Amino acid sequence: MFAFKYVIQLGMDGLETMDKAAWTKEMLRAFYDLYIKAIDIGMRPNTHFDKAGWKYLLPSFKEQIDYAFTKAQLKSKWDGYKKD
């Protein structure tokens, strides 16, 4: 269900290898639906999600797709979406 590719990035300690997720249509749909719901509930008071928003998003997303992404991974996806 999940495909990962290795990404090399320059970090503070030199080169680091990270896994990058290949998002399926179902994952993207769940991701966007949850984010819209969190915004509608008021968990994004300004331009960023508050602590309660992240506490809602992380387990909700894991429950829907049966895989746990980190906050940094979800935030990166959200930031990338906003640029599109």
Phi and psi restraints in degrees (range 20) as a CNS / XPLOR table:
assign (resid 1 and name C) (resid 2 and name N)
       (resid 2 and name CA) (resid 2 and name C) 1.0 -112.6 20.0 2
assign (resid 2 and name N) (resid 2 and name CA)
       (resid 2 and name C) (resid 3 and name N) 1.0 139.4 20.0 2
assign (resid 2 and name C) (resid 3 and name N)
       (resid 3 and name CA) (resid 3 and name C) 1.0 -122.4 20.0 2
assign (resid 3 and name N) (resid 3 and name CA)
       (resid 3 and name C) (resid 4 and name N) 1.0 134.6 20.0 2
assign (resid 3 and name C) (resid 4 and name N)
       (resid 4 and name CA) (resid 4 and name C) 1.0 -124.9 20.0 2
assign (resid 4 and name N) (resid 4 and name CA)
       (resid 4 and name C) (resid 5 and name N) 1.0 146.2 20.0 2
assign (resid 4 and name C) (resid 5 and name N)
       (resid 5 and name CA) (resid 5 and name C) 1.0 -125.7 20.0 2
assign (resid 5 and name N) (resid 5 and name CA)
       (resid 5 and name C) (resid 6 and name N) 1.0 152.4 20.0 2
assign (resid 5 and name C) (resid 6 and name N)
       (resid 6 and name CA) (resid 6 and name C) 1.0 -84.0 20.0 2
assign (resid 6 and name N) (resid 6 and name CA)
       (resid 6 and name C) (resid 7 and name N) 1.0 137.0 20.0 2
assign (resid 6 and name C) (resid 7 and name N)
       (resid 7 and name CA) (resid 7 and name C) 1.0 -122.3 20.0 2
assign (resid 7 and name N) (resid 7 and name CA)
       (resid 7 and name C) (resid 8 and name N) 1.0 130.9 20.0 2
assign (resid 7 and name C) (resid 8 and name N)
       (resid 8 and name CA) (resid 8 and name C) 1.0 -100.0 20.0 2
assign (resid 8 and name N) (resid 8 and name CA)
       (resid 8 and name C) (resid 9 and name N) 1.0 128.9 20.0 2
assign (resid 8 and name C) (resid 9 and name N)
       (resid 9 and name CA) (resid 9 and name C) 1.0 -134.6 20.0 2
assign (resid 9 and name N) (resid 9 and name CA)
       (resid 9 and name C) (resid 10 and name N) 1.0 154.7 20.0 2
assign (resid 9 and name C) (resid 10 and name N)
       (resid 10 and name CA) (resid 10 and name C) 1.0 -88.3 20.0 2
assign (resid 10 and name N) (resid 10 and name CA)
       (resid 10 and name C) (resid 11 and name N) 1.0 116.3 20.0 2
assign (resid 10 and name C) (resid 11 and name N)
       (resid 11 and name CA) (resid 11 and name C) 1.0 -108.2 20.0 2
assign (resid 11 and name N) (resid 11 and name CA)
       (resid 11 and name C) (resid 12 and name N) 1.0 -172.8 20.0 2
assign (resid 11 and name C) (resid 12 and name N)
       (resid 12 and name CA) (resid 12 and name C) 1.0 -62.8 20.0 2
assign (resid 12 and name N) (resid 12 and name CA)
       (resid 12 and name C) (resid 13 and name N) 1.0 -33.0 20.0 2
assign (resid 12 and name C) (resid 13 and name N)
       (resid 13 and name CA) (resid 13 and name C) 1.0 -100.3 20.0 2
assign (resid 13 and name N) (resid 13 and name CA)
       (resid 13 and name C) (resid 14 and name N) 1.0 18.8 20.0 2
assign (resid 13 and name C) (resid 14 and name N)
       (resid 14 and name CA) (resid 14 and name C) 1.0 108.4 20.0 2
assign (resid 14 and name N) (resid 14 and name CA)
       (resid 14 and name C) (resid 15 and name N) 1.0 -151.2 20.0 2
assign (resid 14 and name C) (resid 15 and name N)
       (resid 15 and name CA) (resid 15 and name C) 1.0 -76.2 20.0 2
assign (resid 15 and name N) (resid 15 and name CA)
       (resid 15 and name C) (resid 16 and name N) 1.0 138.0 20.0 2
assign (resid 15 and name C) (resid 16 and name N)
       (resid 16 and name CA) (resid 16 and name C) 1.0 -126.7 20.0 2
assign (resid 16 and name N) (resid 16 and name CA)
       (resid 16 and name C) (resid 17 and name N) 1.0 143.9 20.0 2
assign (resid 16 and name C) (resid 17 and name N)
       (resid 17 and name CA) (resid 17 and name C) 1.0 -101.8 20.0 2
assign (resid 17 and name N) (resid 17 and name CA)
       (resid 17 and name C) (resid 18 and name N) 1.0 130.1 20.0 2
assign (resid 17 and name C) (resid 18 and name N)
       (resid 18 and name CA) (resid 18 and name C) 1.0 -127.5 20.0 2
assign (resid 18 and name N) (resid 18 and name CA)
       (resid 18 and name C) (resid 19 and name N) 1.0 152.1 20.0 2
assign (resid 18 and name C) (resid 19 and name N)
       (resid 19 and name CA) (resid 19 and name C) 1.0 -90.6 20.0 2
assign (resid 19 and name N) (resid 19 and name CA)
       (resid 19 and name C) (resid 20 and name N) 1.0 136.4 20.0 2
assign (resid 19 and name C) (resid 20 and name N)
       (resid 20 and name CA) (resid 20 and name C) 1.0 -116.0 20.0 2
assign (resid 20 and name N) (resid 20 and name CA)
       (resid 20 and name C) (resid 21 and name N) 1.0 126.8 20.0 2
assign (resid 20 and name C) (resid 21 and name N)
       (resid 21 and name CA) (resid 21 and name C) 1.0 -77.2 20.0 2
assign (resid 21 and name N) (resid 21 and name CA)
       (resid 21 and name C) (resid 22 and name N) 1.0 143.1 20.0 2
assign (resid 21 and name C) (resid 22 and name N)
       (resid 22 and name CA) (resid 22 and name C) 1.0 -97.4 20.0 2
assign (resid 22 and name N) (resid 22 and name CA)
       (resid 22 and name C) (resid 23 and name N) 1.0 112.5 20.0 2
assign (resid 22 and name C) (resid 23 and name N)
       (resid 23 and name CA) (resid 23 and name C) 1.0 -82.4 20.0 2
assign (resid 23 and name N) (resid 23 and name CA)
       (resid 23 and name C) (resid 24 and name N) 1.0 131.0 20.0 2
assign (resid 23 and name C) (resid 24 and name N)
       (resid 24 and name CA) (resid 24 and name C) 1.0 -85.7 20.0 2
assign (resid 24 and name N) (resid 24 and name CA)
       (resid 24 and name C) (resid 25 and name N) 1.0 167.7 20.0 2
assign (resid 24 and name C) (resid 25 and name N)
       (resid 25 and name CA) (resid 25 and name C) 1.0 -61.3 20.0 2
assign (resid 25 and name N) (resid 25 and name CA)
       (resid 25 and name C) (resid 26 and name N) 1.0 -39.1 20.0 2
assign (resid 25 and name C) (resid 26 and name N)
       (resid 26 and name CA) (resid 26 and name C) 1.0 -65.2 20.0 2
assign (resid 26 and name N) (resid 26 and name CA)
       (resid 26 and name C) (resid 27 and name N) 1.0 -40.9 20.0 2
assign (resid 26 and name C) (resid 27 and name N)
       (resid 27 and name CA) (resid 27 and name C) 1.0 -64.1 20.0 2
assign (resid 27 and name N) (resid 27 and name CA)
       (resid 27 and name C) (resid 28 and name N) 1.0 -43.7 20.0 2
assign (resid 27 and name C) (resid 28 and name N)
       (resid 28 and name CA) (resid 28 and name C) 1.0 -63.6 20.0 2
assign (resid 28 and name N) (resid 28 and name CA)
       (resid 28 and name C) (resid 29 and name N) 1.0 -41.2 20.0 2
assign (resid 28 and name C) (resid 29 and name N)
       (resid 29 and name CA) (resid 29 and name C) 1.0 -61.4 20.0 2
assign (resid 29 and name N) (resid 29 and name CA)
       (resid 29 and name C) (resid 30 and name N) 1.0 -47.3 20.0 2
assign (resid 29 and name C) (resid 30 and name N)
       (resid 30 and name CA) (resid 30 and name C) 1.0 -62.5 20.0 2
assign (resid 30 and name N) (resid 30 and name CA)
       (resid 30 and name C) (resid 31 and name N) 1.0 -42.3 20.0 2
assign (resid 30 and name C) (resid 31 and name N)
       (resid 31 and name CA) (resid 31 and name C) 1.0 -58.5 20.0 2
assign (resid 31 and name N) (resid 31 and name CA)
       (resid 31 and name C) (resid 32 and name N) 1.0 -53.6 20.0 2
assign (resid 31 and name C) (resid 32 and name N)
       (resid 32 and name CA) (resid 32 and name C) 1.0 -66.9 20.0 2
assign (resid 32 and name N) (resid 32 and name CA)
       (resid 32 and name C) (resid 33 and name N) 1.0 -40.1 20.0 2
assign (resid 32 and name C) (resid 33 and name N)
       (resid 33 and name CA) (resid 33 and name C) 1.0 -61.0 20.0 2
assign (resid 33 and name N) (resid 33 and name CA)
       (resid 33 and name C) (resid 34 and name N) 1.0 -43.3 20.0 2
assign (resid 33 and name C) (resid 34 and name N)
       (resid 34 and name CA) (resid 34 and name C) 1.0 -65.8 20.0 2
assign (resid 34 and name N) (resid 34 and name CA)
       (resid 34 and name C) (resid 35 and name N) 1.0 -41.6 20.0 2
assign (resid 34 and name C) (resid 35 and name N)
       (resid 35 and name CA) (resid 35 and name C) 1.0 -65.5 20.0 2
assign (resid 35 and name N) (resid 35 and name CA)
       (resid 35 and name C) (resid 36 and name N) 1.0 -41.3 20.0 2
assign (resid 35 and name C) (resid 36 and name N)
       (resid 36 and name CA) (resid 36 and name C) 1.0 -64.1 20.0 2
assign (resid 36 and name N) (resid 36 and name CA)
       (resid 36 and name C) (resid 37 and name N) 1.0 -42.5 20.0 2
assign (resid 36 and name C) (resid 37 and name N)
       (resid 37 and name CA) (resid 37 and name C) 1.0 -62.1 20.0 2
assign (resid 37 and name N) (resid 37 and name CA)
       (resid 37 and name C) (resid 38 and name N) 1.0 -43.8 20.0 2
assign (resid 37 and name C) (resid 38 and name N)
       (resid 38 and name CA) (resid 38 and name C) 1.0 -62.8 20.0 2
assign (resid 38 and name N) (resid 38 and name CA)
       (resid 38 and name C) (resid 39 and name N) 1.0 -38.7 20.0 2
assign (resid 38 and name C) (resid 39 and name N)
       (resid 39 and name CA) (resid 39 and name C) 1.0 -66.5 20.0 2
assign (resid 39 and name N) (resid 39 and name CA)
       (resid 39 and name C) (resid 40 and name N) 1.0 -44.4 20.0 2
assign (resid 39 and name C) (resid 40 and name N)
       (resid 40 and name CA) (resid 40 and name C) 1.0 -61.7 20.0 2
assign (resid 40 and name N) (resid 40 and name CA)
       (resid 40 and name C) (resid 41 and name N) 1.0 -35.1 20.0 2
assign (resid 40 and name C) (resid 41 and name N)
       (resid 41 and name CA) (resid 41 and name C) 1.0 -72.1 20.0 2
assign (resid 41 and name N) (resid 41 and name CA)
       (resid 41 and name C) (resid 42 and name N) 1.0 -21.1 20.0 2
assign (resid 41 and name C) (resid 42 and name N)
       (resid 42 and name CA) (resid 42 and name C) 1.0 101.4 20.0 2
assign (resid 42 and name N) (resid 42 and name CA)
       (resid 42 and name C) (resid 43 and name N) 1.0 23.7 20.0 2
assign (resid 42 and name C) (resid 43 and name N)
       (resid 43 and name CA) (resid 43 and name C) 1.0 -88.4 20.0 2
assign (resid 43 and name N) (resid 43 and name CA)
       (resid 43 and name C) (resid 44 and name N) 1.0 7.3 20.0 2
assign (resid 43 and name C) (resid 44 and name N)
       (resid 44 and name CA) (resid 44 and name C) 1.0 -129.3 20.0 2
assign (resid 44 and name N) (resid 44 and name CA)
       (resid 44 and name C) (resid 45 and name N) 1.0 80.2 20.0 2
assign (resid 44 and name C) (resid 45 and name N)
       (resid 45 and name CA) (resid 45 and name C) 1.0 -64.5 20.0 2
assign (resid 45 and name N) (resid 45 and name CA)
       (resid 45 and name C) (resid 46 and name N) 1.0 -30.2 20.0 2
assign (resid 45 and name C) (resid 46 and name N)
       (resid 46 and name CA) (resid 46 and name C) 1.0 -125.5 20.0 2
assign (resid 46 and name N) (resid 46 and name CA)
       (resid 46 and name C) (resid 47 and name N) 1.0 -115.9 20.0 2
assign (resid 46 and name C) (resid 47 and name N)
       (resid 47 and name CA) (resid 47 and name C) 1.0 -101.7 20.0 2
assign (resid 47 and name N) (resid 47 and name CA)
       (resid 47 and name C) (resid 48 and name N) 1.0 -5.3 20.0 2
assign (resid 47 and name C) (resid 48 and name N)
       (resid 48 and name CA) (resid 48 and name C) 1.0 -129.3 20.0 2
assign (resid 48 and name N) (resid 48 and name CA)
       (resid 48 and name C) (resid 49 and name N) 1.0 154.6 20.0 2
assign (resid 48 and name C) (resid 49 and name N)
       (resid 49 and name CA) (resid 49 and name C) 1.0 -72.1 20.0 2
assign (resid 49 and name N) (resid 49 and name CA)
       (resid 49 and name C) (resid 50 and name N) 1.0 141.7 20.0 2
assign (resid 49 and name C) (resid 50 and name N)
       (resid 50 and name CA) (resid 50 and name C) 1.0 -83.8 20.0 2
assign (resid 50 and name N) (resid 50 and name CA)
       (resid 50 and name C) (resid 51 and name N) 1.0 178.5 20.0 2
assign (resid 50 and name C) (resid 51 and name N)
       (resid 51 and name CA) (resid 51 and name C) 1.0 -59.1 20.0 2
assign (resid 51 and name N) (resid 51 and name CA)
       (resid 51 and name C) (resid 52 and name N) 1.0 -41.2 20.0 2
assign (resid 51 and name C) (resid 52 and name N)
       (resid 52 and name CA) (resid 52 and name C) 1.0 -63.9 20.0 2
assign (resid 52 and name N) (resid 52 and name CA)
       (resid 52 and name C) (resid 53 and name N) 1.0 -35.3 20.0 2
assign (resid 52 and name C) (resid 53 and name N)
       (resid 53 and name CA) (resid 53 and name C) 1.0 -62.3 20.0 2
assign (resid 53 and name N) (resid 53 and name CA)
       (resid 53 and name C) (resid 54 and name N) 1.0 -45.2 20.0 2
assign (resid 53 and name C) (resid 54 and name N)
       (resid 54 and name CA) (resid 54 and name C) 1.0 -68.6 20.0 2
assign (resid 54 and name N) (resid 54 and name CA)
       (resid 54 and name C) (resid 55 and name N) 1.0 -35.0 20.0 2
assign (resid 54 and name C) (resid 55 and name N)
       (resid 55 and name CA) (resid 55 and name C) 1.0 -67.3 20.0 2
assign (resid 55 and name N) (resid 55 and name CA)
       (resid 55 and name C) (resid 56 and name N) 1.0 -25.4 20.0 2
assign (resid 55 and name C) (resid 56 and name N)
       (resid 56 and name CA) (resid 56 and name C) 1.0 -81.4 20.0 2
assign (resid 56 and name N) (resid 56 and name CA)
       (resid 56 and name C) (resid 57 and name N) 1.0 -46.8 20.0 2
assign (resid 56 and name C) (resid 57 and name N)
       (resid 57 and name CA) (resid 57 and name C) 1.0 -66.7 20.0 2
assign (resid 57 and name N) (resid 57 and name CA)
       (resid 57 and name C) (resid 58 and name N) 1.0 -46.4 20.0 2
assign (resid 57 and name C) (resid 58 and name N)
       (resid 58 and name CA) (resid 58 and name C) 1.0 -60.0 20.0 2
assign (resid 58 and name N) (resid 58 and name CA)
       (resid 58 and name C) (resid 59 and name N) 1.0 -54.8 20.0 2
assign (resid 58 and name C) (resid 59 and name N)
       (resid 59 and name CA) (resid 59 and name C) 1.0 -70.2 20.0 2
assign (resid 59 and name N) (resid 59 and name CA)
       (resid 59 and name C) (resid 60 and name N) 1.0 -31.4 20.0 2
assign (resid 59 and name C) (resid 60 and name N)
       (resid 60 and name CA) (resid 60 and name C) 1.0 -64.8 20.0 2
assign (resid 60 and name N) (resid 60 and name CA)
       (resid 60 and name C) (resid 61 and name N) 1.0 -42.9 20.0 2
assign (resid 60 and name C) (resid 61 and name N)
       (resid 61 and name CA) (resid 61 and name C) 1.0 -66.8 20.0 2
assign (resid 61 and name N) (resid 61 and name CA)
       (resid 61 and name C) (resid 62 and name N) 1.0 -41.9 20.0 2
assign (resid 61 and name C) (resid 62 and name N)
       (resid 62 and name CA) (resid 62 and name C) 1.0 -60.8 20.0 2
assign (resid 62 and name N) (resid 62 and name CA)
       (resid 62 and name C) (resid 63 and name N) 1.0 -42.0 20.0 2
assign (resid 62 and name C) (resid 63 and name N)
       (resid 63 and name CA) (resid 63 and name C) 1.0 -63.4 20.0 2
assign (resid 63 and name N) (resid 63 and name CA)
       (resid 63 and name C) (resid 64 and name N) 1.0 -38.3 20.0 2
assign (resid 63 and name C) (resid 64 and name N)
       (resid 64 and name CA) (resid 64 and name C) 1.0 -76.0 20.0 2
assign (resid 64 and name N) (resid 64 and name CA)
       (resid 64 and name C) (resid 65 and name N) 1.0 -37.7 20.0 2
assign (resid 64 and name C) (resid 65 and name N)
       (resid 65 and name CA) (resid 65 and name C) 1.0 -109.2 20.0 2
assign (resid 65 and name N) (resid 65 and name CA)
       (resid 65 and name C) (resid 66 and name N) 1.0 -4.4 20.0 2
assign (resid 65 and name C) (resid 66 and name N)
       (resid 66 and name CA) (resid 66 and name C) 1.0 63.6 20.0 2
assign (resid 66 and name N) (resid 66 and name CA)
       (resid 66 and name C) (resid 67 and name N) 1.0 36.4 20.0 2
assign (resid 66 and name C) (resid 67 and name N)
       (resid 67 and name CA) (resid 67 and name C) 1.0 -152.1 20.0 2
assign (resid 67 and name N) (resid 67 and name CA)
       (resid 67 and name C) (resid 68 and name N) 1.0 136.1 20.0 2
assign (resid 67 and name C) (resid 68 and name N)
       (resid 68 and name CA) (resid 68 and name C) 1.0 -97.5 20.0 2
assign (resid 68 and name N) (resid 68 and name CA)
       (resid 68 and name C) (resid 69 and name N) 1.0 110.5 20.0 2
assign (resid 68 and name C) (resid 69 and name N)
       (resid 69 and name CA) (resid 69 and name C) 1.0 -88.9 20.0 2
assign (resid 69 and name N) (resid 69 and name CA)
       (resid 69 and name C) (resid 70 and name N) 1.0 156.4 20.0 2
assign (resid 69 and name C) (resid 70 and name N)
       (resid 70 and name CA) (resid 70 and name C) 1.0 -83.3 20.0 2
assign (resid 70 and name N) (resid 70 and name CA)
       (resid 70 and name C) (resid 71 and name N) 1.0 165.5 20.0 2
assign (resid 70 and name C) (resid 71 and name N)
       (resid 71 and name CA) (resid 71 and name C) 1.0 -59.2 20.0 2
assign (resid 71 and name N) (resid 71 and name CA)
       (resid 71 and name C) (resid 72 and name N) 1.0 -41.4 20.0 2
assign (resid 71 and name C) (resid 72 and name N)
       (resid 72 and name CA) (resid 72 and name C) 1.0 -61.9 20.0 2
assign (resid 72 and name N) (resid 72 and name CA)
       (resid 72 and name C) (resid 73 and name N) 1.0 -39.5 20.0 2
assign (resid 72 and name C) (resid 73 and name N)
       (resid 73 and name CA) (resid 73 and name C) 1.0 -66.7 20.0 2
assign (resid 73 and name N) (resid 73 and name CA)
       (resid 73 and name C) (resid 74 and name N) 1.0 -44.1 20.0 2
assign (resid 73 and name C) (resid 74 and name N)
       (resid 74 and name CA) (resid 74 and name C) 1.0 -68.1 20.0 2
assign (resid 74 and name N) (resid 74 and name CA)
       (resid 74 and name C) (resid 75 and name N) 1.0 -39.0 20.0 2
assign (resid 74 and name C) (resid 75 and name N)
       (resid 75 and name CA) (resid 75 and name C) 1.0 -64.1 20.0 2
assign (resid 75 and name N) (resid 75 and name CA)
       (resid 75 and name C) (resid 76 and name N) 1.0 -40.7 20.0 2
assign (resid 75 and name C) (resid 76 and name N)
       (resid 76 and name CA) (resid 76 and name C) 1.0 -62.3 20.0 2
assign (resid 76 and name N) (resid 76 and name CA)
       (resid 76 and name C) (resid 77 and name N) 1.0 -41.9 20.0 2
assign (resid 76 and name C) (resid 77 and name N)
       (resid 77 and name CA) (resid 77 and name C) 1.0 -64.2 20.0 2
assign (resid 77 and name N) (resid 77 and name CA)
       (resid 77 and name C) (resid 78 and name N) 1.0 -43.3 20.0 2
assign (resid 77 and name C) (resid 78 and name N)
       (resid 78 and name CA) (resid 78 and name C) 1.0 -63.6 20.0 2
assign (resid 78 and name N) (resid 78 and name CA)
       (resid 78 and name C) (resid 79 and name N) 1.0 -44.3 20.0 2
assign (resid 78 and name C) (resid 79 and name N)
       (resid 79 and name CA) (resid 79 and name C) 1.0 -63.6 20.0 2
assign (resid 79 and name N) (resid 79 and name CA)
       (resid 79 and name C) (resid 80 and name N) 1.0 -39.4 20.0 2
assign (resid 79 and name C) (resid 80 and name N)
       (resid 80 and name CA) (resid 80 and name C) 1.0 -65.9 20.0 2
assign (resid 80 and name N) (resid 80 and name CA)
       (resid 80 and name C) (resid 81 and name N) 1.0 -37.2 20.0 2
assign (resid 80 and name C) (resid 81 and name N)
       (resid 81 and name CA) (resid 81 and name C) 1.0 -64.8 20.0 2
assign (resid 81 and name N) (resid 81 and name CA)
       (resid 81 and name C) (resid 82 and name N) 1.0 -41.9 20.0 2
assign (resid 81 and name C) (resid 82 and name N)
       (resid 82 and name CA) (resid 82 and name C) 1.0 -63.8 20.0 2
assign (resid 82 and name N) (resid 82 and name CA)
       (resid 82 and name C) (resid 83 and name N) 1.0 -27.5 20.0 2
assign (resid 82 and name C) (resid 83 and name N)
       (resid 83 and name CA) (resid 83 and name C) 1.0 -75.4 20.0 2
assign (resid 83 and name N) (resid 83 and name CA)
       (resid 83 and name C) (resid 84 and name N) 1.0 -26.1 20.0 2
